[in-house]
């Protein structure tokens, strides 16, 4: 090879080539790996690779990536060989990109390169460890690869060289990559959960498109490397010299897209501070959402106003900022006050509920005071203020993701502890570390004014600003503190229930993120057209069930999140004392109204708010509209520095992208993989139960889902009605305990009338498929509104109807008569066998109970049991085997009632008759008996009581 000489006498160039060939070789070899495997697999094992656990050819006719590359020889070996060859160019690609973006004292290029290496290594993990070798390791490597791809792509867009063509195509490819995940996810669910024929083939096409987008995204590095030449030098020769890449000091401006301006404030300390503030915002939202939940415990047990409701007023603590020395004290010690607020997280250490509530209230007061102080302190700098508004909003979204991972409970709530899945210690430790970081954080870089200050002649109305922010805060709390809340608002009966919380809760995360991204476009979000969109979407969510209502809810989610930075900016510019007092009182009034629409029977003048959620929605949208008008004409931009603003928004978008991916991973991990199976299919028997569970908050104010699950599982209950189950409100923490129990026990679920229907709720869990269901609002002209679910189940191939119902309280006899009459009509008109599981509020044999049994044409499960008061089980068209009553074990104040039944082959309603003949337990097939462990002292406080043992019949 001829020697190429350079001016320096340090070596001989033995070879050189343009760095673009790194991109070319990686792209060609990577595509060769996948598509050669596809061709060979289709040629050698076509029918095997298109077959899945449910369908084969011709329903499924195109293979997935994993089936193509990991299951069969020789395609698997060919694929692995090409991937091994591609590893060299891939690592070189990561290294070269790091070299052209690195700057002294800048951490982002290094972090980006680390993710690139993790991505390459995890690729080797899922390529060389197939699902048949080790399914868990394969899945972990695949998930790691997908998660690492997110910061890799976003980082490439953020710090890549200033090449318009590369930037354009990378944006298109990245958008296509992440956009494809949503339909791919949808068709995977159709295949895995609903077993739809052909869905896996459609899924496979989306999966293969991800491969195309992933590889071609890295291929656009050829534009970055076009002016780079790699040379191999013999350093022992003194006839020539070359540097592998141009010296950093000689880089042309066209290699980087204004990197200095982007990262002058982009040091590790800024990234660390952003993460810390986001976590502290998560802590704030965790404490705020726990306040009403812990308050609710007391009126729940008092069955009326308890006095503890006054603790809600601690949210007005920011009014103390109107006192000068307090404002100064908090302003100078944000880290200290963040640390003090953590008593709200440490409250779980207290056993007594009243003490726990008191400490939680202190934490909420201090945290709310601290955050509003931060806003007020930074009100003279739009960049700083928006940064804190963004982290505050990102903390809300993060709390949604974490709640979705914990089945709608927050692991650091004071109703959680180690025994029921709490991570309070971890949350408290991280909070302490975050608070210390704020305490010792450097005061930050001085911001230079490089943008003219815009001044307005008027600062607008402080009261309208306060009312607007208070209304927005209430809307966020009531609708967007859990991914399932809007879904439950619009939930309807089978088969058209609308979206399920899993996986569609992940789409709520996407909508919240889109709204926060849109918030930077101030002219749009404060415009009249966008406000009209918000009002229409709110109306759609309230008035339309199922999918149409959910679409309205998603659009409303985007709308509300888009307003947050603007409303915080406006409210912080006014005198803090009176402004934040008015704002938080607006929030508090809406919180009370939000309770009164359903709890009207227990509060004075409650009849005026009875079932009028539309009043609340109209009021908050009206106040928000006034706030928007105020903001559009009076919001002042101050000390606006564009590079800092860009950095804040870039960090936010990166955080949002991470939360979106985490949301989808959580949703994906929670999708059930198996069909529910009843406990005794051989005998074609089933156990049905009824239980009033007091909103999944036990007698000692701990979340009770795990203990409820254990009782239901050990009692082998196939069908159970759960009453007082609507926890999708502020006062119940916006939770949905049915998700955890139904997923953990592998049961179908029907939530019943949602939070927008103003009942205390009823839910149905079933090991048998729910064919049809209808949600009823029973006649209630005077008292509390009663609810019912009338469902048709497929029980061993036979249709059996079930009603789960909750009648009104004892004081309103007319209501209970009308409600029971309607329940009887539903049962009487059904031609199927029937099981009634309800809360009737009557003693056996009295008027209301007789209406149910006689007019409903059903049989009481045990006429001789006169000790009952509210809960009843009745039946028709099935063989009654046994009846039992099980104590609640301090989970609630109401027992579990159980009936054990067998289906009747060729059921004839004209000839069926019930028998009241009782038999001894030893006369019953052992597999049809109730579990033994609940005899005597039982387990965990659950035992057979009243009779001391179950009763059996023939």
Order of alpha helices (4+ residues) and beta strands (2+ residues): beta-alpha-alpha-alpha-alpha-alpha-alpha-alpha-alpha-beta-alpha-alpha-alpha-alpha-alpha-alpha-alpha-alpha-alpha-alpha-alpha-alpha-alpha-alpha-alpha-alpha-alpha-beta-alpha-beta-alpha-beta-beta-beta-beta-beta-alpha-beta-alpha-beta-beta-beta-beta-beta-beta
